[in-house]
Amino acid sequence: MYTSFEHQSVLLQETLEYLKIEPKDQVVDGTLGLGGHALSILGQLGSGGHYYGFDLDETNLAQAKQRLKEFSSHVTFFHDNFAHCQDRLNSIGVTSVSKILLDLGLSSPHVDDSTRGFSLQKEGPLDMRFDRSSGMTAAEVLNTWSEEDLRHIFYRYGEERYAPKAASLIVERRREKKFETTSELRAVIHEIMTHPADERRMSTRIFQALRIAVNDELEVLGKAIPPLLSLLKPGGRMVVLSYHSLEDRIVKQAFKYAIQTCHCPPQVLQCTCPRDPSFRLLTKKPIVPSDSEIQSNPRSRSAKLRAIERL
């Protein structure tokens, strides 16, 4: 367990504003993390409200439980992916909620703890799993996936133009020695990009691509939003904080689809959908951190907040 940490919740006031917490709300937090947003939200809930916190990381979950212990009677914790929120809530008799929050960013310990393998700057094992009890590590991806598959994830998830060269060199180097540590991966990137700024940019993109692939992040997000929206009561709201363009695009498209009044396939000549929209966007454009927030918390600089309400 992390005994101490530096943690600043991103876009906290904006999140509270768009969630519009009321005393009797039932709130789902699909990415509980260290409980930063939860602490503020629980402070606004009354005795009739309840908080359902989901997180894949058992260590983060334990830390959040400790941090939120004064509210323990109003919180239910789940060690699970937010993609399973609907099923897990239904299993305890909860069929609808008033508010949903997804903060898709890495929590501070993921970056600060070298044993997790997320950090570009710290030596550690190539793990990158949010849930260390299951799944394939980043090292296994690098050591077993084909050159074509590596090239694909570097292109798709990292938007890295040198993806073919990176994939080819990784496959060549792993024949000599299997990848185990973050520094070994950075050494390969250094062979391609010797200028420090270029090396850091490429490292950021390659590490991001690996993390997304290891945790299947984009596919999970795309599949999870519709059932999460279906959980909302009329008047209920959902807020999503994303941290790179691929995530934001998925959220934007899912919300755009939700507000459409017609979901008929193209071959249907006459629409049979209800004419009244079921949702409305609360943010036509994403909300981004202020300059002062970015200055105090540089990790917030890429954050984008989108919000939607069920009618």
N, C-alpha and C positions, 0 to 999 in steps of 0.2 A: 504494500500500500504506500502511496505517496504521503509522506508525513507533512510536507509543506509544498506550496506551489504559488506561482504568480499567475493569476488568472483574471482576465478582463473580458467581460461579456461584450460581444460586438453588437453595435446598434441597439443597445439595451432599451433606451428610452423610446426609440422608434418602434421597437418590437412591442413594448407595452402599449404604446399608442394605438397600433393597428390591431392588436389582439383585443383591446378594450375589455379587460378582465372585469367580471362582475362577481359578487360574493358567492353565488351558488354555482358558478361555472364548474363543469367537468373538463379538465384540460389534459390533452395528450401531448407529451413531449417525446417525440420519436428519437431524439438524439440528446439524451440527458447530459452527457459529458460530466463535468464536475459540478453541475447544478447551479451555475451562475445565473442563468435566466430563471431557473426554477425558484431560486431563493427570493427574487423580486416578485415573481408571480404569486407565490404562496403567501407573501406578505399582503397581497390584495384579495386573496380568497377568504371567505368567511367559513364558519363551521359547517355550512352546508355544501361547500365546494370540495372537489377532490382532484388530485393530480396523479396521472399515470405516466411514469417515467420509464422509457426504454433505452437501453444501451447495450452494444455488443461487447464492450470492454469491461470485464469483471473488475479490474482494478479501479477504473473510473467509477463504476457503479458503487463499489464499496466506499470510495471517497465521497461520492454524492450522498450516500446514506448517512454518513457521519456529519456532513455539512448541513443536511436537512433534518437532523434528528428531532429538532423542536417541533417539526410539522409531521412527524411520523404517522400520526393517526389519520392524516389526510393525504398520504402518499402511498401508492402501490408501485413497487419496482418490478421491472421485467428485464432479465438478461436475454435480450432478443433483438433482432433486427426490426426496424420500423415497418418493414414490408409485411410483418406478421401482426401488426397492431390490431387489425379488425378481428382476426381469428382469436387472438389472445384475450381481447376485451370481451368478445362474444362468449368465450368460455367461462367468464366470471359474471355473465349476465348484463354486460354493458353493451347496448346496441347503438347508442348515439352519444355524442359529446358536443360541447359548445365551442371549444377552441382547440386548435392543433398547432404545434410549433415544430419545425424542423430547422436545426442549425447544422448545416452540412460541413462546417469547418473542422479541422483537426483541433483537439483540445491541447492545451499547453504541454502536458506531460508527454503526449505523443511525439512532440518535437524535441522537448528538453531531455527526455530519457533516452540515452544512447542505446539502450538494450532493445528498443523497439525498431530501430533501423529506418526511421523516417527522416532523420536529419541529414542534410547535405554536409554539415560541418563537423559532425561527431562520428568517431569510429564506433561501429557496432555491427551486430549480425544483420544480414539482409532478411528481415522478417516482414515488417509492414502490415501484419494482420491486425485488424481491430480486435478480433476475437482470437486470442492465441491458443484457444483450446481446440481449434479445428481449422481446416483449410490449408491451402498451399501457400508457402512462404515466397517472398520475392526471390530468394536464392533458388528455389525449385523452379520458378518460372524462367529465370535466366539460364539455368543449367539443363532444362529439359524441353523447353518449347522450341519449335522449329524457327529457323531464320525468318521465314515468311510471317509466322505468328508474332514474333518480336517486332518485326518491321511494322506490322499492322497496328499493334498497340502503341508504338512510339508515334506513329502518324496520327492515329485516331484520338488517343487519350492525351498525348503530349503535344500534338500539333508541331512535331519536330521535323523540319525539312531534311535533316541529315539522318533520318530514321534508317534508310538502307545501309549507310556506312556503319552506324552504331550496331545494328543487328548483325551485320557481317563480322565485325570485329569482335563482338561478344561471343559469337559461335566459334571463331578462330581461337580466342583466348581460353575458352572453357575446355578446349581439347588439351591444353597444356595443364590447366588447373581449374577445378570447379570454383565458382564464385561463392564466397562465404560472407564477406564483409562489405560495408559501404565504401571503404577506401579502395577496395579492389575494383568496384564499379566506377568510382571517380577516376581511377587511373586509366581506364579504357577511354572515358570521355576526354581526359587530358590528352590522349594520343590524337584525338580528332580536333580538339579546340585548345590551342596552347595559350591564347590570350585570356587573361583572368575573367574578363567580363563575358566573353563568349562561352567560356567553360562553365561559368556559373549559370548562365541562361540555359545552356543545354542540360546541365545537371538537374536544374529545377524541373525541366520538362520530362526528362527520362525518369526521374524519381516519381514525379506525379503520375506518369503513365503506368509505372509498375504498381504504385499504390492503388490506383483505380482498378487495374486488372486483378490484383490479388483479392480485393474486397468486392469486386463486381459492382462497383458503385453506381455507374450510370444506368445499367440495366435494372438494378434494384430500384433506383429512384423513379425511372419511367414507369415501372410496373406498380409502384407503391402509391403514387399520387391519386389515381382514380378511386381505389377503395378507401383511402383516407378521406377524400372529399365526401364519399357516400356516408361516412360516419357523422358528418356535421348535421346538427339540428338546424331548422330555419333560424336565420339570424346568427348562426355560428360562423366563425372566422378561422382561416388558416394562414399562417405566416411562414415563409420559407426564406432562409438565409443561405445563399450560395456563394462560392468563392472562386469559381472560374467559369469561363464562357460556356463550356459544355454542359455544366450543371444548370446554369441560368437559362440556357436555351431549352432544356427539357422542361423546366418549371414554367417558363413562358408559354411553351406550346401546350402543355397540359392545362394551364389556366385558360388559355385562349379557346381550347376545345370545350372546356366546361361551360363557358358563357354562351356558346353557340346555341341557337334555338333549333337547329336542324342537324341531326347526326345520321341522316339516311345515307346509304351508299350511293355512289354516282349513278348506278343503273336504275334506281328507283325514280319513276317519273313524277309521282305525286307524294309530297312530304306528308308523313303521318305523325310527326313529332309534335309535342305540345308547343304552342307558339310563344308562351311566356318563358323567359330565361330562368334557369334554376340558380344561377350564380351571377355575381357582378364583381368586376375587378375593383379593388380599392387602390391599386397603384397602376396607373397607366404606363408609367416608366418606373424602373427600379429605384428604390431609395438607396443612396450610398452614404458612407461615413463622411462626416465633416472633416475639414482640414485639421481641426483641433483633436478629433478622435484619432485620426491617422498618426498625428504627431505623438500622442500619448500611447498609442497601441499600433505600431506599424503593421502587425499581422492582420489588421482590419482593412487594409487599403484596397483589397480586391473584393470586398463583400458587397453583395447586392440583395436587397430585401424586396420581396414581392408578396402581396397579400390579396386574398379573395374572400368573399362573403357569400353564404348560402341565403337565398331569398325565401 
